[in-house]
Amino acid sequence: MQTFENDFKNCAVITWPTSEKEYLKEPIFQFRIKKDATVVVGDVVEISSKKYKNATTKVLYKIEEILETKSSTAFPKMMIYKVKFSKMEQVITE
């Protein structure tokens, strides 16, 4: 299992559910990633990270199914993945 960070350089989330209602209706998101990256079911995309006092909370999307892959026309060195996911939250105490 790999974790890809949403850093807009190597990996960038394009579309995602913006509410719990949308997530429950269709847990699908799209992201762009470098062509040389291997993406498989079980991999995780870190959507956001928020630090508060001595803890960091990360929102993670675990890939459950790869629905579609295609080359990005705007970014020739990248692929676009459309996937079903499950949402996870991880709290790291420092």
ZAPAPA-41421 format. One line per 5 residues: for each residue x, y, z of C-alpha. Coordinates in nm, 3 decimals, always signed. Layout:
N
X,Y,Z  ...
END
This chain:
94
+0.000,+0.000,+0.000  +0.133,+0.340,-0.103  +0.022,+0.682,+0.015  +0.017,+0.962,-0.241  +0.023,+1.319,-0.112
-0.202,+1.576,-0.280  +0.090,+1.811,-0.349  -0.018,+1.937,-0.696  +0.324,+1.837,-0.835  +0.324,+1.456,-0.832
-0.043,+1.404,-0.746  -0.342,+1.637,-0.765  -0.705,+1.569,-0.676  -0.933,+1.698,-0.954  -1.289,+1.617,-0.841
-1.425,+1.485,-0.512  -1.752,+1.479,-0.316  -1.794,+1.812,-0.141  -2.047,+1.695,+0.116  -2.138,+1.384,+0.313
-2.456,+1.356,+0.104  -2.255,+1.346,-0.220  -2.010,+1.097,-0.068  -2.292,+0.861,+0.035  -2.455,+0.893,-0.308
-2.141,+0.832,-0.512  -1.803,+0.778,-0.337  -1.598,+0.861,-0.648  -1.312,+1.104,-0.706  -1.061,+1.180,-0.980
-0.694,+1.257,-0.942  -0.397,+1.322,-1.167  -0.067,+1.145,-1.103  +0.267,+1.105,-1.280  +0.266,+0.833,-1.547
+0.552,+0.641,-1.384  +0.353,+0.590,-1.061  +0.188,+0.254,-1.006  -0.162,+0.288,-0.861  -0.344,-0.019,-0.729
-0.652,-0.097,-0.521  -0.564,-0.041,-0.156  -0.344,+0.264,-0.220  -0.427,+0.582,-0.032  -0.444,+0.946,-0.145
-0.390,+1.207,+0.128  -0.650,+1.473,+0.059  -0.567,+1.719,+0.334  -0.361,+1.763,+0.646  -0.438,+2.000,+0.932
-0.211,+2.065,+1.227  -0.360,+2.176,+1.559  -0.147,+2.203,+1.873  +0.037,+1.869,+1.906  -0.173,+1.667,+1.663
-0.201,+1.641,+1.287  -0.528,+1.521,+1.135  -0.512,+1.377,+0.786  -0.806,+1.300,+0.560  -0.725,+0.997,+0.348
-0.912,+0.833,+0.060  -0.843,+0.461,+0.023  -0.890,+0.332,-0.333  -1.150,+0.054,-0.340  -1.190,+0.020,-0.719
-1.027,+0.177,-1.024  -1.307,+0.277,-1.262  -1.116,+0.453,-1.540  -0.766,+0.559,-1.640  -0.669,+0.794,-1.920
-0.384,+1.019,-2.027  -0.413,+1.382,-1.929  -0.429,+1.613,-2.230  -0.338,+1.923,-2.028  -0.047,+1.749,-1.850
+0.116,+1.502,-2.095  +0.338,+1.338,-1.829  +0.039,+1.251,-1.610  -0.248,+1.003,-1.596  -0.601,+1.066,-1.469
-0.761,+0.804,-1.246  -1.130,+0.784,-1.163  -1.179,+0.565,-0.855  -1.427,+0.452,-0.592  -1.298,+0.514,-0.243
-1.359,+0.485,+0.128  -1.288,+0.783,+0.350  -1.053,+0.753,+0.647  -0.922,+0.995,+0.903  -0.589,+0.960,+1.075
-0.476,+1.155,+1.381  -0.104,+1.169,+1.452  +0.007,+1.299,+1.791  +0.352,+1.457,+1.806
END
